[in-house]
Amino acid sequence: MPGAVTAVNPPPATTATPSPRLRRGREDVLTAATALFHERGYDATSMSDIAARLGFTKAALYRHVTGKAELLRAITGPVRADVRALLAASAAGTGRPLDELTALLRGLAGAAAAGPARYALFWGPDGEPGPSAPDAVCRAEVVRRIAALLERAVAQGDVRGDIAPRLAARLLVGAVVGAAVERGGFGDGAASPPSPSAVDVLLDGPVRFLTGGRA
């Protein structure tokens, strides 16, 4: 028809994919930040420190991340995923509470020993403040689950009942994960998982303490 306007569809939108070089650069940033956060603490490490470790300018560093908070979330993100998977498996368990407790602690210890630097940051005092921070929420879920298993184990007579479940849960996590991190060294998380026998050694003391030496 004369005078009609032909509609022209706009080209499809494209999503930019980071180049391999940029991805490698971000991985290097995360590795350097993990080491520095562990060596000096999150609060005592500046973006300038991370840039210096990498031989970057601060401007180049900010091409990869927006700041320390984003770095910490990226470093501990795999830990949160691991922990939530362990919690989901534990919630699906139907065995004796003491057996489920031991299985969960074994999973936490094994994962911590395989990725000690990330786990040390996840469980340590540094990081984003406030109970609603992602790491804090995940840690609280672990304590709640362990405390619930302890309460059930006490009711069945398998665990001593003279320690408050939440306090016992925190002590267990601290003992087992702390020992696993120390045994694993402070690498980049690429170490092989420890053997089941090594994890059993880590669990032996805390579990025997809770059961009065019966386990």
N, CA and C atoms as a LAMMPS dump frame, in Angstrom:
ITEM: TIMESTEP
0
ITEM: NUMBER OF ATOMS
645
ITEM: BOX BOUNDS ff ff ff
-5.0000000000000000e+02 5.0000000000000000e+02
-5.0000000000000000e+02 5.0000000000000000e+02
-5.0000000000000000e+02 5.0000000000000000e+02
ITEM: ATOMS id mol type element x y z
1 1 1 N 0.861 -1.185 0
2 1 2 C 0 0 0
3 1 3 C 0.893 1.229 0
4 2 1 N 0.596 2.219 -0.902
5 2 2 C 1.439 3.406 -0.971
6 2 3 C 1.445 4.129 0.371
7 3 1 N 2.613 4.576 0.774
8 3 2 C 2.733 5.351 2.01
9 3 3 C 2.838 4.485 3.249
10 4 1 N 2.669 3.152 3.127
11 4 2 C 2.735 2.296 4.309
12 4 3 C 4.175 2.21 4.802
13 5 1 N 4.3 2.112 6.111
14 5 2 C 5.622 2.01 6.731
15 5 3 C 5.894 0.554 7.058
16 6 1 N 7.02 0.047 6.6
17 6 2 C 7.387 -1.341 6.879
18 6 3 C 8.121 -1.423 8.213
19 7 1 N 7.579 -2.243 9.116
20 7 2 C 8.213 -2.389 10.431
21 7 3 C 9.515 -3.159 10.295
22 8 1 N 10.487 -2.697 10.974
23 8 2 C 11.786 -3.359 10.98
24 8 3 C 12.051 -3.886 12.381
25 9 1 N 12.185 -5.193 12.495
26 9 2 C 12.438 -5.77 13.813
27 9 3 C 13.861 -5.451 14.256
28 10 1 N 14.046 -5.077 15.53
29 10 2 C 15.41 -4.794 16.014
30 10 3 C 16.204 -6.083 16.097
31 11 1 N 17.5 -6 15.993
32 11 2 C 18.329 -7.211 16.104
33 11 3 C 18.165 -7.819 17.49
34 12 1 N 18.256 -9.146 17.604
35 12 2 C 18.097 -9.786 18.908
36 12 3 C 19.165 -9.328 19.886
37 13 1 N 18.733 -9.184 21.142
38 13 2 C 19.676 -8.758 22.171
39 13 3 C 20.685 -9.872 22.426
40 14 1 N 21.893 -9.476 22.679
41 14 2 C 22.934 -10.459 22.974
42 14 3 C 23.447 -10.242 24.387
43 15 1 N 23.808 -11.306 25.051
44 15 2 C 24.377 -11.235 26.394
45 15 3 C 25.879 -11.376 26.286
46 16 1 N 26.565 -10.387 26.819
47 16 2 C 28.025 -10.41 26.726
48 16 3 C 28.578 -11.554 27.57
49 17 1 N 29.456 -12.323 26.99
50 17 2 C 30.114 -13.421 27.701
51 17 3 C 31.539 -13.001 28.002
52 18 1 N 31.958 -13.098 29.275
53 18 2 C 33.333 -12.698 29.592
54 18 3 C 34.337 -13.48 28.758
55 19 1 N 35.352 -12.79 28.291
56 19 2 C 36.381 -13.456 27.498
57 19 3 C 37.157 -14.425 28.381
58 20 1 N 37.778 -15.454 27.775
59 20 2 C 38.607 -16.367 28.583
60 20 3 C 39.665 -15.625 29.387
61 21 1 N 40.234 -14.579 28.81
62 21 2 C 41.266 -13.816 29.523
63 21 3 C 40.677 -13.14 30.749
64 22 1 N 39.465 -12.566 30.611
65 22 2 C 38.838 -11.904 31.749
66 22 3 C 38.466 -12.912 32.823
67 23 1 N 37.982 -14.106 32.391
68 23 2 C 37.647 -15.144 33.365
69 23 3 C 38.881 -15.592 34.127
70 24 1 N 39.984 -15.775 33.404
71 24 2 C 41.228 -16.175 34.074
72 24 3 C 41.678 -15.095 35.038
73 25 1 N 41.507 -13.838 34.627
74 25 2 C 41.89 -12.734 35.494
75 25 3 C 41.082 -12.724 36.777
76 26 1 N 39.78 -13.006 36.688
77 26 2 C 38.939 -13.045 37.883
78 26 3 C 39.36 -14.203 38.79
79 27 1 N 39.687 -15.339 38.199
80 27 2 C 40.137 -16.471 39.009
81 27 3 C 41.421 -16.123 39.754
82 28 1 N 42.327 -15.413 39.101
83 28 2 C 43.562 -14.988 39.766
84 28 3 C 43.255 -14.028 40.912
85 29 1 N 42.289 -13.143 40.698
86 29 2 C 41.898 -12.197 41.744
87 29 3 C 41.341 -12.944 42.956
88 30 1 N 40.485 -13.935 42.709
89 30 2 C 39.903 -14.698 43.815
90 30 3 C 40.978 -15.464 44.578
91 31 1 N 41.949 -16.037 43.851
92 31 2 C 43.027 -16.773 44.505
93 31 3 C 43.859 -15.84 45.385
94 32 1 N 44.214 -14.669 44.86
95 32 2 C 45.006 -13.716 45.635
96 32 3 C 44.227 -13.195 46.835
97 33 1 N 42.944 -12.896 46.635
98 33 2 C 42.126 -12.387 47.74
99 33 3 C 41.951 -13.439 48.83
100 34 1 N 41.758 -14.69 48.433
101 34 2 C 41.628 -15.765 49.42
102 34 3 C 42.864 -15.842 50.298
103 35 1 N 44.035 -15.807 49.681
104 35 2 C 45.296 -15.888 50.437
105 35 3 C 45.458 -14.687 51.369
106 36 1 N 45.176 -13.489 50.868
107 36 2 C 45.362 -12.284 51.679
108 36 3 C 44.344 -12.205 52.812
109 37 1 N 43.096 -12.539 52.529
110 37 2 C 42.083 -12.524 53.589
111 37 3 C 42.488 -13.481 54.701
112 38 1 N 43.055 -14.621 54.311
113 38 2 C 43.44 -15.595 55.325
114 38 3 C 44.691 -15.147 56.08
115 39 1 N 45.64 -14.556 55.376
116 39 2 C 46.885 -14.121 56.015
117 39 3 C 46.66 -12.933 56.948
118 40 1 N 45.873 -11.948 56.486
119 40 2 C 45.771 -10.678 57.218
120 40 3 C 44.413 -10.441 57.857
121 41 1 N 43.414 -11.205 57.42
122 41 2 C 42.05 -10.931 57.855
123 41 3 C 41.334 -10.085 56.823
124 42 1 N 40.036 -10.27 56.741
125 42 2 C 39.235 -9.549 55.743
126 42 3 C 39.309 -8.038 55.962
127 43 1 N 39.096 -7.599 57.213
128 43 2 C 39.055 -6.161 57.482
129 43 3 C 40.403 -5.49 57.238
130 44 1 N 41.499 -6.222 57.486
131 44 2 C 42.833 -5.63 57.359
132 44 3 C 43.37 -5.672 55.934
133 45 1 N 42.638 -6.282 55.036
134 45 2 C 43.078 -6.37 53.631
135 45 3 C 42.341 -5.333 52.801
136 46 1 N 43.078 -4.551 52.057
137 46 2 C 42.471 -3.534 51.196
138 46 3 C 42.494 -3.981 49.747
139 47 1 N 41.699 -3.32 48.943
140 47 2 C 41.739 -3.592 47.511
141 47 3 C 43.118 -3.254 46.937
142 48 1 N 43.791 -2.259 47.519
143 48 2 C 45.153 -1.932 47.075
144 48 3 C 46.107 -3.083 47.35
145 49 1 N 45.909 -3.765 48.504
146 49 2 C 46.749 -4.921 48.83
147 49 3 C 46.572 -6.025 47.79
148 50 1 N 45.322 -6.268 47.416
149 50 2 C 45.047 -7.328 46.437
150 50 3 C 45.638 -6.957 45.084
151 51 1 N 45.468 -5.705 44.691
152 51 2 C 46.034 -5.259 43.413
153 51 3 C 47.552 -5.409 43.412
154 52 1 N 48.185 -5.036 44.537
155 52 2 C 49.645 -5.141 44.624
156 52 3 C 50.097 -6.588 44.535
157 53 1 N 49.375 -7.49 45.186
158 53 2 C 49.741 -8.907 45.146
159 53 3 C 49.711 -9.424 43.703
160 54 1 N 48.763 -8.915 42.922
161 54 2 C 48.594 -9.371 41.541
162 54 3 C 49.455 -8.596 40.544
163 55 1 N 50.03 -7.474 40.995
164 55 2 C 50.747 -6.625 40.057
165 55 3 C 49.81 -5.816 39.188
166 56 1 N 48.57 -5.571 39.695
167 56 2 C 47.572 -4.79 38.968
168 56 3 C 47.568 -3.361 39.494
169 57 1 N 46.976 -2.464 38.713
170 57 2 C 46.54 -1.188 39.258
171 57 3 C 45.152 -1.402 39.87
172 58 1 N 44.737 -0.511 40.759
173 58 2 C 43.401 -0.643 41.342
174 58 3 C 42.339 -0.564 40.259
175 59 1 N 42.563 0.286 39.264
176 59 2 C 41.589 0.409 38.181
177 59 3 C 41.429 -0.915 37.453
178 60 1 N 42.539 -1.619 37.212
179 60 2 C 42.464 -2.927 36.545
180 60 3 C 41.744 -3.934 37.432
181 61 1 N 41.973 -3.872 38.74
182 61 2 C 41.307 -4.794 39.655
183 61 3 C 39.798 -4.599 39.623
184 62 1 N 39.352 -3.357 39.557
185 62 2 C 37.915 -3.079 39.561
186 62 3 C 37.24 -3.473 38.241
187 63 1 N 38.014 -3.87 37.252
188 63 2 C 37.4 -4.436 36.044
189 63 3 C 36.809 -5.816 36.345
190 64 1 N 37.329 -6.479 37.368
191 64 2 C 36.929 -7.853 37.677
192 64 3 C 35.898 -7.932 38.795
193 65 1 N 35.966 -7.032 39.764
194 65 2 C 35.061 -7.074 40.919
195 65 3 C 34.712 -5.66 41.345
196 66 1 N 33.613 -5.549 42.092
197 66 2 C 33.18 -4.228 42.548
198 66 3 C 33.753 -3.857 43.906
199 67 1 N 34.254 -4.849 44.646
200 67 2 C 34.793 -4.535 45.963
201 67 3 C 35.016 -5.793 46.779
202 68 1 N 35.414 -5.597 48.039
203 68 2 C 35.754 -6.733 48.906
204 68 3 C 34.549 -7.608 49.222
205 69 1 N 33.388 -6.996 49.397
206 69 2 C 32.203 -7.793 49.735
207 69 3 C 31.895 -8.792 48.616
208 70 1 N 31.985 -8.335 47.37
209 70 2 C 31.752 -9.25 46.249
210 70 3 C 32.805 -10.355 46.228
211 71 1 N 34.049 -9.995 46.524
212 71 2 C 35.114 -10.994 46.564
213 71 3 C 34.825 -12.065 47.608
214 72 1 N 34.449 -11.644 48.808
215 72 2 C 34.2 -12.619 49.869
216 72 3 C 33.041 -13.54 49.498
217 73 1 N 31.967 -12.962 48.95
218 73 2 C 30.821 -13.8 48.554
219 73 3 C 31.233 -14.811 47.48
220 74 1 N 32.083 -14.38 46.555
221 74 2 C 32.531 -15.299 45.497
222 74 3 C 33.438 -16.396 46.063
223 75 1 N 34.271 -16.036 47.024
224 75 2 C 35.191 -17.016 47.616
225 75 3 C 34.432 -18.061 48.41
226 76 1 N 33.466 -17.625 49.209
227 76 2 C 32.753 -18.556 50.091
228 76 3 C 31.498 -19.144 49.445
229 77 1 N 31.149 -18.693 48.24
230 77 2 C 29.969 -19.24 47.574
231 77 3 C 30.01 -20.75 47.404
232 78 1 N 31.131 -21.317 46.921
233 78 2 C 31.201 -22.782 46.812
234 78 3 C 31.049 -23.486 48.156
235 79 1 N 31.513 -22.846 49.229
236 79 2 C 31.358 -23.44 50.561
237 79 3 C 29.882 -23.507 50.93
238 80 1 N 29.17 -22.41 50.7
239 80 2 C 27.733 -22.407 51.012
240 80 3 C 27.016 -23.502 50.225
241 81 1 N 27.397 -23.67 48.958
242 81 2 C 26.759 -24.713 48.144
243 81 3 C 27.054 -26.099 48.721
244 82 1 N 28.317 -26.335 49.103
245 82 2 C 28.685 -27.62 49.698
246 82 3 C 27.892 -27.879 50.974
247 83 1 N 27.851 -26.867 51.828
248 83 2 C 27.2 -27.027 53.134
249 83 3 C 25.707 -27.266 52.968
250 84 1 N 25.077 -26.539 52.052
251 84 2 C 23.632 -26.728 51.865
252 84 3 C 23.337 -28.106 51.282
253 85 1 N 24.23 -28.618 50.436
254 85 2 C 24.045 -29.978 49.919
255 85 3 C 24.152 -31 51.05
256 86 1 N 25.101 -30.8 51.96
257 86 2 C 25.24 -31.693 53.111
258 86 3 C 24.016 -31.614 54.02
259 87 1 N 23.489 -30.407 54.204
260 87 2 C 22.298 -30.241 55.032
261 87 3 C 21.085 -30.918 54.4
262 88 1 N 20.959 -30.807 53.084
263 88 2 C 19.832 -31.447 52.395
264 88 3 C 19.912 -32.959 52.53
265 89 1 N 21.115 -33.506 52.379
266 89 2 C 21.285 -34.956 52.53
267 89 3 C 20.978 -35.385 53.956
268 90 1 N 21.39 -34.571 54.926
269 90 2 C 21.124 -34.894 56.326
270 90 3 C 19.634 -34.856 56.627
271 91 1 N 18.943 -33.863 56.077
272 91 2 C 17.498 -33.743 56.323
273 91 3 C 16.732 -34.934 55.757
274 92 1 N 17.286 -35.569 54.717
275 92 2 C 16.618 -36.715 54.1
276 92 3 C 16.939 -38.024 54.813
277 93 1 N 17.835 -37.977 55.802
278 93 2 C 18.245 -39.197 56.49
279 93 3 C 17.14 -39.766 57.366
280 94 1 N 17.174 -41.078 57.53
281 94 2 C 16.153 -41.755 58.342
282 94 3 C 16.782 -42.69 59.379
283 95 1 N 18.085 -42.581 59.582
284 95 2 C 18.759 -43.478 60.508
285 95 3 C 18.751 -42.961 61.936
286 96 1 N 19.577 -43.584 62.782
287 96 2 C 19.731 -43.129 64.161
288 96 3 C 20.264 -41.701 64.146
289 97 1 N 19.755 -40.854 65.047
290 97 2 C 20.251 -39.474 65.091
291 97 3 C 21.769 -39.385 65.248
292 98 1 N 22.351 -40.269 66.082
293 98 2 C 23.798 -40.219 66.271
294 98 3 C 24.524 -40.562 64.97
295 99 1 N 24.014 -41.506 64.215
296 99 2 C 24.629 -41.856 62.932
297 99 3 C 24.493 -40.704 61.938
298 100 1 N 23.321 -40.072 61.915
299 100 2 C 23.119 -38.932 61.02
300 100 3 C 24.032 -37.774 61.408
301 101 1 N 24.193 -37.557 62.713
302 101 2 C 25.082 -36.505 63.197
303 101 3 C 26.51 -36.772 62.757
304 102 1 N 26.966 -38.003 62.944
305 102 2 C 28.327 -38.36 62.56
306 102 3 C 28.531 -38.205 61.053
307 103 1 N 27.519 -38.584 60.262
308 103 2 C 27.627 -38.451 58.804
309 103 3 C 27.734 -36.987 58.4
310 104 1 N 26.949 -36.125 59.033
311 104 2 C 27.007 -34.7 58.702
312 104 3 C 28.357 -34.109 59.086
313 105 1 N 28.843 -34.45 60.272
314 105 2 C 30.145 -33.948 60.699
315 105 3 C 31.257 -34.474 59.797
316 106 1 N 31.133 -35.731 59.39
317 106 2 C 32.134 -36.3 58.475
318 106 3 C 32.138 -35.524 57.155
319 107 1 N 30.959 -35.203 56.645
320 107 2 C 30.881 -34.435 55.399
321 107 3 C 31.487 -33.057 55.546
322 108 1 N 31.194 -32.377 56.66
323 108 2 C 31.746 -31.047 56.89
324 108 3 C 33.264 -31.096 57.02
325 109 1 N 33.767 -32.093 57.751
326 109 2 C 35.213 -32.215 57.94
327 109 3 C 35.911 -32.52 56.624
328 110 1 N 35.346 -33.422 55.847
329 110 2 C 35.959 -33.779 54.574
330 110 3 C 36.004 -32.607 53.62
331 111 1 N 34.906 -31.856 53.542
332 111 2 C 34.864 -30.705 52.64
333 111 3 C 35.83 -29.619 53.1
334 112 1 N 35.919 -29.406 54.407
335 112 2 C 36.816 -28.376 54.932
336 112 3 C 38.272 -28.725 54.674
337 113 1 N 38.636 -29.994 54.828
338 113 2 C 40.022 -30.401 54.604
339 113 3 C 40.403 -30.314 53.133
340 114 1 N 39.416 -30.473 52.237
341 114 2 C 39.695 -30.392 50.802
342 114 3 C 39.778 -28.952 50.306
343 115 1 N 39.127 -28.016 50.997
344 115 2 C 39.164 -26.604 50.602
345 115 3 C 39.404 -25.722 51.806
346 116 1 N 40.562 -25.859 52.469
347 116 2 C 40.769 -25.245 53.777
348 116 3 C 40.724 -23.725 53.799
349 117 1 N 41.281 -23.073 52.793
350 117 2 C 41.321 -21.606 52.832
351 117 3 C 39.918 -21.024 52.747
352 118 1 N 39.106 -21.537 51.84
353 118 2 C 37.729 -21.041 51.71
354 118 3 C 36.92 -21.333 52.976
355 119 1 N 37.091 -22.545 53.523
356 119 2 C 36.326 -22.907 54.714
357 119 3 C 36.755 -22.096 55.929
358 120 1 N 38.049 -21.788 56.032
359 120 2 C 38.516 -20.959 57.138
360 120 3 C 37.856 -19.584 57.087
361 121 1 N 37.702 -19.025 55.888
362 121 2 C 37.037 -17.728 55.749
363 121 3 C 35.547 -17.839 56.039
364 122 1 N 34.928 -18.923 55.581
365 122 2 C 33.489 -19.116 55.798
366 122 3 C 33.161 -19.229 57.288
367 123 1 N 33.943 -20.038 58.02
368 123 2 C 33.649 -20.28 59.435
369 123 3 C 34.279 -19.261 60.368
370 124 1 N 35.249 -18.486 59.872
371 124 2 C 35.983 -17.577 60.739
372 124 3 C 35.211 -16.314 61.084
373 125 1 N 35.825 -15.447 61.909
374 125 2 C 35.143 -14.248 62.383
375 125 3 C 35.067 -13.127 61.366
376 126 1 N 35.918 -13.175 60.334
377 126 2 C 35.903 -12.1 59.338
378 126 3 C 34.717 -12.24 58.403
379 127 1 N 34.436 -11.176 57.669
380 127 2 C 33.396 -11.257 56.65
381 127 3 C 32.343 -10.196 56.809
382 128 1 N 31.296 -10.331 56.037
383 128 2 C 30.223 -9.344 56.063
384 128 3 C 29.513 -9.39 57.41
385 129 1 N 29.303 -8.247 58.049
386 129 2 C 28.659 -8.235 59.354
387 129 3 C 27.161 -8.467 59.243
388 130 1 N 26.575 -8.881 60.358
389 130 2 C 25.123 -9.01 60.426
390 130 3 C 24.639 -10.426 60.247
391 131 1 N 23.571 -10.779 60.974
392 131 2 C 23.043 -12.153 60.906
393 131 3 C 22.395 -12.51 59.582
394 132 1 N 22.104 -11.509 58.744
395 132 2 C 21.46 -11.801 57.46
396 132 3 C 22.466 -11.981 56.325
397 133 1 N 23.763 -11.831 56.599
398 133 2 C 24.768 -12.066 55.562
399 133 3 C 24.702 -13.53 55.137
400 134 1 N 24.92 -13.834 53.85
401 134 2 C 24.746 -15.212 53.356
402 134 3 C 25.51 -16.259 54.153
403 135 1 N 26.765 -15.975 54.505
404 135 2 C 27.547 -16.955 55.251
405 135 3 C 26.966 -17.17 56.646
406 136 1 N 26.562 -16.084 57.3
407 136 2 C 26.01 -16.194 58.647
408 136 3 C 24.716 -17.009 58.644
409 137 1 N 23.877 -16.804 57.65
410 137 2 C 22.624 -17.562 57.549
411 137 3 C 22.918 -19.05 57.384
412 138 1 N 23.895 -19.366 56.534
413 138 2 C 24.243 -20.766 56.283
414 138 3 C 24.846 -21.41 57.534
415 139 1 N 25.714 -20.682 58.22
416 139 2 C 26.304 -21.212 59.456
417 139 3 C 25.221 -21.502 60.493
418 140 1 N 24.254 -20.602 60.6
419 140 2 C 23.175 -20.798 61.567
420 140 3 C 22.351 -22.043 61.231
421 141 1 N 22.175 -22.32 59.937
422 141 2 C 21.436 -23.518 59.533
423 141 3 C 22.172 -24.785 59.972
424 142 1 N 23.505 -24.762 59.886
425 142 2 C 24.291 -25.914 60.319
426 142 3 C 24.122 -26.142 61.815
427 143 1 N 24.223 -25.073 62.585
428 143 2 C 24.097 -25.193 64.041
429 143 3 C 22.712 -25.705 64.413
430 144 1 N 21.672 -25.188 63.743
431 144 2 C 20.304 -25.652 64.048
432 144 3 C 20.152 -27.138 63.755
433 145 1 N 20.693 -27.582 62.62
434 145 2 C 20.553 -28.995 62.246
435 145 3 C 21.288 -29.898 63.23
436 146 1 N 22.511 -29.528 63.59
437 146 2 C 23.271 -30.345 64.529
438 146 3 C 22.594 -30.355 65.896
439 147 1 N 22.097 -29.197 66.334
440 147 2 C 21.407 -29.139 67.626
441 147 3 C 20.174 -30.028 67.621
442 148 1 N 19.422 -30.044 66.504
443 148 2 C 18.219 -30.887 66.422
444 148 3 C 18.593 -32.368 66.487
445 149 1 N 19.674 -32.753 65.809
446 149 2 C 20.125 -34.145 65.865
447 149 3 C 20.591 -34.51 67.269
448 150 1 N 21.257 -33.593 67.939
449 150 2 C 21.698 -33.845 69.308
450 150 3 C 20.512 -34.046 70.249
451 151 1 N 19.495 -33.219 70.09
452 151 2 C 18.305 -33.356 70.935
453 151 3 C 17.664 -34.735 70.751
454 152 1 N 17.586 -35.18 69.505
455 152 2 C 17.02 -36.503 69.244
456 152 3 C 17.912 -37.607 69.798
457 153 1 N 19.233 -37.429 69.676
458 153 2 C 20.159 -38.436 70.194
459 153 3 C 20.111 -38.496 71.719
460 154 1 N 19.93 -37.355 72.366
461 154 2 C 19.785 -37.329 73.829
462 154 3 C 18.527 -38.083 74.241
463 155 1 N 17.431 -37.841 73.504
464 155 2 C 16.166 -38.507 73.82
465 155 3 C 16.273 -40.023 73.703
466 156 1 N 17.151 -40.492 72.809
467 156 2 C 17.347 -41.929 72.642
468 156 3 C 18.416 -42.488 73.577
469 157 1 N 19.018 -41.626 74.375
470 157 2 C 20.031 -42.079 75.309
471 157 3 C 21.395 -42.331 74.694
472 158 1 N 21.622 -41.852 73.465
473 158 2 C 22.897 -42.087 72.787
474 158 3 C 23.936 -41.016 73.079
475 159 1 N 23.493 -39.846 73.55
476 159 2 C 24.388 -38.713 73.775
477 159 3 C 24.107 -38.14 75.156
478 160 1 N 25.151 -37.717 75.83
479 160 2 C 24.99 -37.115 77.149
480 160 3 C 24.096 -35.883 77.051
481 161 1 N 23.283 -35.664 78.083
482 161 2 C 22.304 -34.584 78.025
483 161 3 C 22.623 -33.41 78.91
484 162 1 N 23.864 -33.312 79.408
485 162 2 C 24.2 -32.232 80.338
486 162 3 C 24.815 -31.02 79.65
487 163 1 N 24.803 -30.991 78.32
488 163 2 C 25.307 -29.84 77.568
489 163 3 C 24.178 -29.322 76.677
490 164 1 N 23.948 -28.018 76.713
491 164 2 C 22.905 -27.427 75.869
492 164 3 C 23.171 -27.77 74.411
493 165 1 N 22.146 -28.241 73.672
494 165 2 C 22.371 -28.681 72.284
495 165 3 C 23.021 -27.636 71.394
496 166 1 N 22.595 -26.373 71.492
497 166 2 C 23.192 -25.355 70.617
498 166 3 C 24.663 -25.115 70.954
499 167 1 N 24.975 -25.126 72.252
500 167 2 C 26.369 -24.959 72.644
501 167 3 C 27.19 -26.147 72.158
502 168 1 N 26.653 -27.355 72.355
503 168 2 C 27.358 -28.545 71.892
504 168 3 C 27.545 -28.514 70.383
505 169 1 N 26.528 -28.031 69.648
506 169 2 C 26.625 -27.955 68.189
507 169 3 C 27.753 -27.024 67.767
508 170 1 N 27.856 -25.873 68.42
509 170 2 C 28.925 -24.929 68.074
510 170 3 C 30.3 -25.511 68.404
511 171 1 N 30.391 -26.201 69.535
512 171 2 C 31.66 -26.813 69.907
513 171 3 C 32.066 -27.894 68.903
514 172 1 N 31.087 -28.685 68.484
515 172 2 C 31.367 -29.739 67.506
516 172 3 C 31.867 -29.156 66.189
517 173 1 N 31.163 -28.165 65.685
518 173 2 C 31.56 -27.558 64.415
519 173 3 C 32.96 -26.967 64.529
520 174 1 N 33.202 -26.239 65.623
521 174 2 C 34.513 -25.627 65.8
522 174 3 C 35.632 -26.652 65.859
523 175 1 N 35.388 -27.745 66.613
524 175 2 C 36.435 -28.767 66.771
525 175 3 C 36.694 -29.505 65.471
526 176 1 N 35.631 -29.949 64.82
527 176 2 C 35.786 -30.799 63.641
528 176 3 C 36.269 -30.005 62.43
529 177 1 N 35.614 -28.882 62.14
530 177 2 C 36.007 -28.102 60.97
531 177 3 C 37.367 -27.448 61.193
532 178 1 N 37.61 -26.945 62.421
533 178 2 C 38.896 -26.321 62.705
534 178 3 C 40.04 -27.286 62.525
535 179 1 N 39.885 -28.503 63.032
536 179 2 C 40.944 -29.504 62.882
537 179 3 C 41.124 -29.904 61.421
538 180 1 N 40.011 -29.997 60.688
539 180 2 C 40.098 -30.374 59.271
540 180 3 C 40.826 -29.304 58.466
541 181 1 N 40.525 -28.036 58.743
542 181 2 C 41.188 -26.931 58.045
543 181 3 C 42.681 -26.945 58.348
544 182 1 N 43.034 -27.166 59.614
545 182 2 C 44.447 -27.179 59.991
546 182 3 C 45.182 -28.333 59.313
547 183 1 N 44.551 -29.497 59.251
548 183 2 C 45.179 -30.637 58.594
549 183 3 C 45.335 -30.4 57.093
550 184 1 N 44.372 -29.687 56.506
551 184 2 C 44.393 -29.506 55.059
552 184 3 C 45.401 -28.499 54.58
553 185 1 N 45.958 -27.675 55.496
554 185 2 C 46.864 -26.621 55.053
555 185 3 C 46.057 -25.48 54.466
556 186 1 N 46.706 -24.539 53.844
557 186 2 C 45.987 -23.386 53.31
558 186 3 C 46.304 -23.204 51.845
559 187 1 N 45.841 -24.146 51.066
560 187 2 C 46.023 -24.07 49.62
561 187 3 C 44.865 -23.356 48.974
562 188 1 N 44.696 -23.586 47.678
563 188 2 C 43.656 -22.889 46.929
564 188 3 C 42.386 -23.708 46.816
565 189 1 N 42.289 -24.784 47.582
566 189 2 C 41.081 -25.588 47.528
567 189 3 C 41.15 -26.718 46.533
568 190 1 N 42.294 -26.931 45.903
569 190 2 C 42.397 -27.971 44.894
570 190 3 C 42.934 -29.289 45.446
571 191 1 N 43.119 -29.34 46.77
572 191 2 C 43.667 -30.557 47.362
573 191 3 C 42.669 -31.701 47.246
574 192 1 N 43.195 -32.932 47.287
575 192 2 C 42.327 -34.102 47.24
576 192 3 C 41.592 -34.248 48.565
577 193 1 N 40.354 -34.738 48.561
578 193 2 C 39.637 -34.95 49.815
579 193 3 C 40.399 -35.928 50.692
580 194 1 N 40.319 -35.764 52.027
581 194 2 C 41.021 -36.667 52.915
582 194 3 C 40.385 -38.046 52.903
583 195 1 N 41.143 -39.035 53.339
584 195 2 C 40.609 -40.388 53.387
585 195 3 C 39.565 -40.5 54.498
586 196 1 N 38.629 -41.469 54.385
587 196 2 C 37.644 -41.661 55.46
588 196 3 C 38.291 -41.905 56.805
589 197 1 N 39.428 -42.617 56.832
590 197 2 C 40.078 -42.894 58.106
591 197 3 C 40.597 -41.613 58.749
592 198 1 N 41.101 -40.677 57.932
593 198 2 C 41.585 -39.409 58.474
594 198 3 C 40.439 -38.604 59.075
595 199 1 N 39.284 -38.622 58.409
596 199 2 C 38.129 -37.907 58.936
597 199 3 C 37.649 -38.559 60.226
598 200 1 N 37.69 -39.882 60.291
599 200 2 C 37.285 -40.581 61.514
600 200 3 C 38.153 -40.166 62.699
601 201 1 N 39.441 -39.952 62.447
602 201 2 C 40.329 -39.501 63.514
603 201 3 C 39.879 -38.141 64.031
604 202 1 N 39.491 -37.252 63.108
605 202 2 C 39.015 -35.93 63.516
606 202 3 C 37.746 -36.03 64.354
607 203 1 N 36.876 -36.965 63.995
608 203 2 C 35.587 -37.087 64.676
609 203 3 C 35.687 -37.825 66.001
610 204 1 N 36.71 -38.629 66.175
611 204 2 C 36.766 -39.54 67.312
612 204 3 C 36.631 -38.814 68.652
613 205 1 N 37.448 -37.778 68.847
614 205 2 C 37.427 -37.084 70.134
615 205 3 C 36.1 -36.418 70.433
616 206 1 N 35.593 -35.547 69.536
617 206 2 C 34.315 -34.882 69.822
618 206 3 C 33.149 -35.847 70.022
619 207 1 N 33.07 -36.895 69.199
620 207 2 C 31.936 -37.816 69.323
621 207 3 C 32.038 -38.621 70.616
622 208 1 N 33.249 -39.053 70.967
623 208 2 C 33.41 -39.781 72.212
624 208 3 C 33.071 -38.907 73.414
625 209 1 N 33.417 -37.627 73.324
626 209 2 C 33.087 -36.703 74.406
627 209 3 C 31.568 -36.625 74.595
628 210 1 N 30.86 -36.495 73.477
629 210 2 C 29.388 -36.367 73.558
630 210 3 C 28.712 -37.642 74.045
631 211 1 N 29.282 -38.772 73.671
632 211 2 C 28.641 -40.036 74.029
633 211 3 C 29.187 -40.614 75.33
634 212 1 N 30.067 -39.894 75.99
635 212 2 C 30.637 -40.404 77.213
636 212 3 C 31.559 -41.583 76.997
637 213 1 N 32.164 -41.641 75.773
638 213 2 C 33.109 -42.727 75.468
639 213 3 C 32.473 -43.995 74.957
640 214 1 N 31.15 -43.961 74.706
641 214 2 C 30.488 -45.184 74.263
642 214 3 C 30.605 -45.418 72.765
643 215 1 N 30.843 -44.341 71.98
644 215 2 C 30.878 -44.477 70.51
645 215 3 C 32.191 -45.079 70.048
